[in-house]
Amino acid sequence: MASNSHSPTQHRMAWGLLLALVVLAAPLAWFISGAVHYLTDWSVASYTAYYWGRRFGLIAHVVPGVAASSAGLVQLWLGLTGRSGRVHRVLGRVYVAAVALGSLAAVYLALTIPGHFAYASGLVGLALAWATTTAMAVATIRTGLVAAHRQWMVRSYTVTFAFVLLRLVDQPLHWLIPVAADPVADQIGTMTAWASWAVPLLLVDLVFQARAVIAENRGSPG
């Protein structure tokens, strides 16, 4: 008869994952607190002239982005610890819908940035990576590829968190690296528009491939 008990290693992994998600929750809370004023103060002063003419696109990006970021944390915990019940499925649908709307709004916002092609293209790349990784997560679970689905969901949330990371590293990089000021996107802003998602995705894939190599060397099917 199969046992439902978990090994000490599985328990350590679960608690390690929970700790990692708690750590991620801190910058996410900071990001959300910085976006609240768009919903509470419907004025030019709140949005600034830069966003005021595109405020509906910004709202269509910020609200789904917050929803995807929040739901994604819970989804990672549920999915990676094997809790794939009704809550996981419902939150999954919320997450996918939020990514679909948020990525479309992100493309609109990026394409309406005047005179900053490199910066805008990085944001378009971020939006496309967001939509693509999430679409692959949906495709793999619909075909029953659970392990692949988990990996694509990790990639998807890595890109989701890039929106937070982009804001998180911007000011520290400006403290460390002096660059000419620009009202829209200076050299650091342009760099982070690409690096905030491309570098984390590369690191995540390196981890996946390293685990696969180790498992293969040990003769494990995983």
Secondary structure per residue as TSV (DSSP state, phi and psi in degrees):
chain	resnum	aa	ss	phi	psi
A	1	M	-	360.0	131.4
A	2	A	-	-71.5	142.1
A	3	S	-	-95.5	142.7
A	4	N	-	-92.3	-0.4
A	5	S	-	-73.3	152.8
A	6	H	-	-105.3	146.8
A	7	S	-	-73.5	160.7
A	8	P	H	-56.1	-35.6
A	9	T	H	-64.0	-42.4
A	10	Q	H	-64.4	-38.8
A	11	H	H	-64.4	-42.3
A	12	R	H	-63.4	-41.0
A	13	M	H	-63.0	-41.6
A	14	A	H	-64.2	-44.3
A	15	W	H	-69.9	-34.8
A	16	G	H	-64.2	-40.7
A	17	L	H	-63.9	-43.5
A	18	L	H	-60.5	-42.4
A	19	L	H	-62.3	-41.8
A	20	A	H	-62.4	-40.4
A	21	L	H	-68.5	-35.7
A	22	V	H	-64.0	-41.1
A	23	V	H	-62.4	-41.3
A	24	L	H	-67.2	-29.6
A	25	A	H	-66.2	-28.8
A	26	A	H	-64.4	-54.9
A	27	P	H	-65.7	-28.2
A	28	L	H	-64.8	-43.1
A	29	A	H	-62.4	-39.5
A	30	W	H	-62.4	-42.8
A	31	F	H	-63.6	-44.4
A	32	I	H	-65.1	-41.0
A	33	S	H	-62.0	-31.6
A	34	G	H	-77.0	-16.0
A	35	A	H	-98.6	-11.3
A	36	V	T	-61.4	-34.7
A	37	H	H	-63.4	-23.5
A	38	Y	H	-65.5	-26.2
A	39	L	H	-93.0	-23.0
A	40	T	H	-102.5	-19.2
A	41	D	-	-130.6	92.8
A	42	W	-	-87.5	74.9
A	43	S	S	-146.6	163.6
A	44	V	H	-62.1	-36.6
A	45	A	H	-61.3	-38.1
A	46	S	H	-72.4	-44.4
A	47	Y	H	-86.3	-22.1
A	48	T	H	69.1	160.7
A	49	A	H	-61.7	-28.7
A	50	Y	H	-62.2	-39.9
A	51	Y	H	-102.5	-15.8
A	52	W	H	-56.6	-45.4
A	53	G	T	-70.0	-14.0
A	54	R	T	-119.7	25.4
A	55	R	H	-63.5	-33.8
A	56	F	H	-68.5	-37.6
A	57	G	H	-65.0	-37.8
A	58	L	H	-65.6	-44.7
A	59	I	H	-62.3	-40.5
A	60	A	H	-67.1	-16.2
A	61	H	H	-96.1	-43.5
A	62	V	H	-68.2	-47.9
A	63	V	H	-63.1	-50.4
A	64	P	H	-63.3	-33.4
A	65	G	H	-63.3	-42.7
A	66	V	H	-65.0	-41.9
A	67	A	H	-63.0	-44.8
A	68	A	H	-66.2	-40.8
A	69	S	H	-63.6	-43.2
A	70	S	H	-71.4	-48.9
A	71	A	H	-64.0	-35.3
A	72	G	H	-62.1	-38.0
A	73	L	H	-61.0	-46.0
A	74	V	H	-65.5	-40.5
A	75	Q	H	-62.2	-41.0
A	76	L	H	-60.0	-44.6
A	77	W	H	-63.1	-47.5
A	78	L	H	-65.5	-45.5
A	79	G	H	-70.3	-46.2
A	80	L	H	-75.3	-14.4
A	81	T	T	-104.9	11.3
A	82	G	T	78.8	14.1
A	83	R	-	-93.4	76.4
A	84	S	-	-105.0	50.6
A	85	G	S	-90.7	-156.0
A	86	R	H	-63.1	-40.6
A	87	V	H	-61.2	-42.4
A	88	H	H	-61.0	-42.2
A	89	R	H	-69.0	-41.7
A	90	V	H	-65.1	-47.1
A	91	L	H	-63.6	-31.7
A	92	G	H	-62.3	-42.1
A	93	R	H	-66.5	-39.7
A	94	V	H	-61.5	-44.3
A	95	Y	H	-61.2	-48.4
A	96	V	H	-63.6	-42.9
A	97	A	H	-62.7	-40.8
A	98	A	H	-65.2	-41.6
A	99	V	H	-64.5	-42.2
A	100	A	H	-59.2	-49.5
A	101	L	H	-70.3	-44.0
A	102	G	H	-63.9	-37.9
A	103	S	H	-71.0	-37.6
A	104	L	H	-63.0	-44.2
A	105	A	H	-64.7	-36.0
A	106	A	H	-64.3	-40.4
A	107	V	H	-63.3	-44.0
A	108	Y	H	-58.6	-47.1
A	109	L	H	-62.7	-41.1
A	110	A	H	-66.8	-41.1
A	111	L	H	-72.9	-14.3
A	112	T	T	-102.1	12.3
A	113	I	-	-81.2	120.5
A	114	P	T	-82.4	131.6
A	115	G	T	69.0	21.4
A	116	H	-	-135.5	68.5
A	117	F	H	-61.2	-47.1
A	118	A	H	-63.1	-42.8
A	119	Y	H	-64.0	-47.5
A	120	A	H	-63.2	-39.2
A	121	S	H	-67.0	-33.6
A	122	G	H	-63.6	-39.4
A	123	L	H	-71.1	-35.7
A	124	V	H	-64.3	-42.7
A	125	G	H	-59.9	-40.1
A	126	L	H	-61.7	-45.8
A	127	A	H	-64.0	-41.2
A	128	L	H	-67.7	-39.6
A	129	A	H	-63.8	-38.6
A	130	W	H	-61.3	-49.6
A	131	A	H	-68.2	-40.5
A	132	T	H	-68.7	-46.4
A	133	T	H	-63.9	-36.4
A	134	T	H	-69.9	-40.1
A	135	A	H	-62.3	-38.9
A	136	M	H	-66.7	-35.7
A	137	A	H	-62.8	-40.9
A	138	V	H	-66.6	-45.2
A	139	A	H	-62.3	-40.8
A	140	T	H	-70.2	-37.8
A	141	I	H	-73.1	-30.3
A	142	R	H	-69.2	-23.8
A	143	T	T	-99.4	8.8
A	144	G	T	80.6	12.8
A	145	L	-	-90.3	80.6
A	146	V	H	-64.9	-45.5
A	147	A	H	-62.4	-42.8
A	148	A	H	-66.0	-37.7
A	149	H	H	-59.9	-43.8
A	150	R	H	-61.4	-42.4
A	151	Q	H	-65.1	-41.7
A	152	W	H	-69.0	-31.7
A	153	M	H	-68.9	-36.8
A	154	V	H	-63.3	-43.0
A	155	R	H	-61.5	-44.9
A	156	S	H	-59.7	-46.5
A	157	Y	H	-71.1	-27.8
A	158	T	H	-59.2	-42.8
A	159	V	H	-70.9	-38.9
A	160	T	H	-56.6	-45.2
A	161	F	H	-71.5	-15.2
A	162	A	H	-60.9	-31.4
A	163	F	H	-63.7	-36.2
A	164	V	H	-73.2	-45.0
A	165	L	H	-60.1	-39.8
A	166	L	H	-56.5	-45.2
A	167	R	H	-73.6	-32.6
A	168	L	H	-68.9	-39.1
A	169	V	H	-92.8	-10.7
A	170	D	H	-59.6	-54.2
A	171	Q	H	-66.8	-45.4
A	172	P	H	-57.2	-38.3
A	173	L	H	-66.5	-35.4
A	174	H	H	-68.0	-31.0
A	175	W	H	-68.5	-35.6
A	176	L	H	-86.2	-32.8
A	177	I	S	-123.6	109.9
A	178	P	-	-74.6	126.0
A	179	V	-	-134.8	160.7
A	180	A	-	-65.3	136.2
A	181	A	-	-68.6	146.9
A	182	D	-	-144.6	133.7
A	183	P	S	-67.2	-19.6
A	184	V	S	-110.4	-61.8
A	185	A	-	-154.0	111.6
A	186	D	-	-83.0	-167.7
A	187	Q	H	-63.5	-36.0
A	188	I	H	-68.9	-43.1
A	189	G	H	-60.2	-40.4
A	190	T	H	-65.6	-41.9
A	191	M	H	-63.5	-46.0
A	192	T	H	-70.9	-24.7
A	193	A	H	-59.7	-31.0
A	194	W	H	-92.6	-49.5
A	195	A	H	-69.0	-27.4
A	196	S	H	-64.3	-23.1
A	197	W	H	-114.8	-36.2
A	198	A	H	-68.3	-43.7
A	199	V	H	-67.5	-48.9
A	200	P	H	-59.4	-38.4
A	201	L	H	-63.0	-40.6
A	202	L	H	-61.7	-45.0
A	203	L	H	-64.2	-41.3
A	204	V	H	-62.5	-43.1
A	205	D	H	-67.5	-34.2
A	206	L	H	-62.0	-40.5
A	207	V	H	-63.4	-45.9
A	208	F	H	-60.1	-45.4
A	209	Q	H	-68.5	-37.1
A	210	A	H	-63.5	-42.7
A	211	R	H	-63.4	-38.9
A	212	A	H	-65.7	-40.5
A	213	V	H	-65.3	-43.5
A	214	I	H	-62.8	-44.3
A	215	A	H	-62.9	-39.8
A	216	E	H	-65.1	-42.3
A	217	N	H	-65.2	-28.2
A	218	R	T	-87.3	-3.3
A	219	G	T	77.4	20.0
A	220	S	-	-89.7	146.0
A	221	P	-	-71.7	-16.1
A	222	G	-	-84.1	360.0
